[in-house]
Structures are given as structure tokens and as C-alpha cells.
């Protein structure tokens, strides 16, 4: 079922929030491999979230 852009962006923001919560624990425990993975996943999500809008006529 297609979703609106607002719903899609909300899902992406939820994913970022989850990663930030996991990142907090990873920093507290010194899990460097997890922090590296979180950084990559955040970059992937932000690419989707902040992609330029398609040009319309």
C-alpha cells in the first residue's frame, strides 16, 4: 500500500530515533563496531530523508 511522503518521512525519523537510542548504549559500553555500523545506517537514512525533490513542470 503506498504511503504519503509525510508518513514515509515519519518512518525515517523513527528509524533515526532508534539508532540514536542504540548509539547511546554503544557509546556507554565502548562498542566501536556498533558505532561504525550506526554511522553508516544514519547516513543511508539521511540520504533518503534529505534527497532532492523531483523536478516537476
C-alpha positions as a printed NumPy array, in Angstrom:
array([[  0.   ,   0.   ,   0.   ],
       [  1.576,   3.316,  -0.993],
       [  2.15 ,   5.823,   1.748],
       [  2.317,   9.563,   1.678],
       [  5.62 ,  11.417,   1.801],
       [  4.753,  12.592,   5.315],
       [  4.267,   9.011,   6.527],
       [  7.479,   7.891,   4.822],
       [  9.464,  10.73 ,   6.408],
       [  7.914,   9.877,   9.783],
       [  9.149,   6.298,   9.401],
       [ 12.642,   7.531,   8.554],
       [ 12.673,   9.832,  11.601],
       [ 11.56 ,   6.879,  13.754],
       [ 14.476,   4.841,  12.409],
       [ 16.882,   7.669,  13.255],
       [ 15.458,   7.873,  16.778],
       [ 16.007,   4.141,  17.298],
       [ 19.584,   4.4  ,  16.058],
       [ 20.242,   7.311,  18.419],
       [ 18.978,   5.248,  21.369],
       [ 21.197,   2.301,  20.381],
       [ 24.105,   4.685,  19.818],
       [ 23.812,   5.943,  23.395],
       [ 24.216,   2.41 ,  24.762],
       [ 27.023,   1.604,  22.323],
       [ 28.955,   4.678,  23.482],
       [ 28.443,   3.747,  27.126],
       [ 29.786,   0.236,  26.524],
       [ 32.541,   1.194,  24.077],
       [ 31.18 ,  -0.913,  21.217],
       [ 33.148,   0.66 ,  18.367],
       [ 31.94 ,  -1.786,  15.703],
       [ 28.343,  -0.948,  16.568],
       [ 29.074,   2.783,  16.442],
       [ 30.589,   2.378,  12.965],
       [ 27.507,   0.493,  11.765],
       [ 25.173,   3.097,  13.273],
       [ 27.05 ,   5.882,  11.486],
       [ 26.655,   4.077,   8.138],
       [ 22.956,   3.399,   8.723],
       [ 22.296,   7.011,   9.752],
       [ 23.968,   8.219,   6.559],
       [ 21.805,   5.867,   4.475],
       [ 18.606,   7.052,   6.164],
       [ 19.569,  10.719,   5.873],
       [ 20.25 ,  10.241,   2.147],
       [ 16.664,   9.041,   1.74 ],
       [ 15.258,  11.698,   4.03 ],
       [ 17.037,  14.675,   2.513],
       [ 17.09 ,  13.662,  -1.167],
       [ 16.23 ,  16.471,  -3.575],
       [ 12.64 ,  16.65 ,  -4.686],
       [ 11.945,  15.513,  -8.251],
       [ 11.652,  18.291, -10.782],
       [  8.115,  18.917, -11.982],
       [  6.863,  21.001, -14.879]])
